[in-house]
Amino acid sequence: MANIRLEDVSKFYGGQQVLADVSLEIDDGEMFALLGPSGSGKTTLLRLIAGLEAPSAGKVIFNNADFTHVSAQRRKAIIVFQDYALFPHLTVFQNIAFGLRAGGVPRVALESKVHDILGLVHLKDRQHSLPGELSGGQKQRVALARACVLEPRVLLLDEPFSNLDTGLRQSMRDFVAALQERLRFTCILVTHDKEEAFMMSRRVAVIVDSRLQQVDTPEAIFTRPLTKKLSDFLGEANYLDGRVQGGNFYCALGIFAVNAPDSANAVGRFRWDQLALTREAGPHLGRVTGKSYAGKATYYTVTIERGHTLNVFSARHDFFVGEEIFLEVLPSVVNVY
């Protein structure tokens, strides 16, 4: 396993900066997520950790030793790519054994290691199959087994579930979490899916526009995003202009206590699930102007006084378009930028 520390890491390709002054620390044996939109720089950061590329500036530290210019082989940090990169002409057994054989592991030890990992990923009955005969989930388990059999210090997962359908994606998330818990390697998951990052990781780093926006627990990032860019990426939020005075934010929805300096031009963030609709008298009269059913909940568009239009995420499905209703703000954190 490995403790990893990045110190002011930047990366340029030609004249374009794709990572800017990233500093963070990943604990030994941690399941950690790098979250961000496509093109934000998270895969580049993964490649820098793996040693496949060197930073333009800054340091990569493994277990308190400077590994910035140490080869990928010596780092024992292995990437599992989203396309699995299996050898189509090799069986499951041969694919998993490939790295061991290349490393000169004796045949008896090799076979023992491969059979052990086949049992761990539940593929003993498919060891003689070719990749073309496997399902997406089975291919992914082969790719994971091929990486884990090498006993990596760090396992790096680059969008590993993006090619799977919804049901299989969830089962593979559970499988990877259980595998990491059992083998205790440091694991870094790269994803653009906030639900995936939040569900699988104890801590999350969010990168937007090449810059690290926040490193914290999933709950803290979801409820208290530190920057407007991060809030925009997370989505599902309404923004209202207002002002901050004396520790209070004043806007069309009322007055809210906030931890922010006085400002005549501030923007408040209200998540869709922070608002509630009711037919009982409430502080804000509005009209339902849109409705979209989404299974567990319904998305409503509501226009309140002074023409403000807000999105509401509600477990109630019985309000109808054109209906006059009341809107209230549930007790929660209001973020101000």
Steps between C-alpha positions, in 0.01 A plus 500: 500500500606862464443844639503746208561873520487748213675832554411791267477271198447666162497358149531670162454352155667746266373836617180366655479446874293192583577490875568802719673483841325188632588405859332214683574195712354149468526275803651153503227246415240765422224479239527847348317661206609761246178658376452749220356564155661368182814696414553629853841335543413208729629225267821696449540510878449123511774450241736720702438287809558182299828632360384483139574872474706750697363828635615829348536631855451368852568169674342155526578341839454129584540406867697820570746431214522717189374286209453787253745352250486135609388250234149357493633150563662600830186677622282188480205722412283325240226656287184314396364683195133535410540283187663221712787455243478120510694292247226354277704193398583399860274311740388645831777306677763617252388863521525497879835320491651734242667744740626225726651313206662818369648553845658155505286349774561121516226283350382338826476836680336656194229236480434523872463879488274493196273230645473694826397822325260311269320380811494849646336647188270200452633399158647152552237353271598741220879469517520333156264750331613770259404866568255494209299234685458709814244756615601858578507433872712187454748689281531764767565239767775350281660845465482551877641153566789560257589815693445363851701180444809722472437620857511871418567768755242714325212398272388777266156467343434727199122528444472123557119474490415733212448214251257309721123524518337642813432176687841351430669827588364486854596136552855570376531799734413271790742237372793742470431646845499151652819404312682811620385442857630143488835564330560840669677673212481875454237559231439815296181516294470752215142579403275776367203346688448671837272223626769243427769705673282569805385140540840336467746733670571626848643821357466671164715753313313706241688646204333756273681698228836345591483620862428320822177646638459303824617187683258374763244238592215440255252653745704818544547546125131442431373732774779760508671537159768765549489656153236600250676291233471193720136575573430536127662162435297329773182649353147469639516847652313828474686831525350821634664841507509678832724668754688398813480727801585425861525123448167476315422443133200699372325376184156436349454187716565678830784557745752224573792481742827447311871495569607760247636855498272794423438546129254709303514251210476137610346186353325243719481129414183305577502133399188366335438272798527792744166634379159352577157546346179504704134587463495636853565870546872573487744787461509506119204470262592353164372318195614165361619564145668167425498139618719199419451160663824319588394190695592558862436872467353763273675810369287813506556846357337767717466873442468710814446870564715749311535251215762273653494149350628217717551125460368273775578130556208346691388156619143618440357437155151653539556865406391593149613753244313828541418439868560775754705367789719622783877454513720483807872455567586196709749545790841449338826664404482796262822555306592851391750598233 
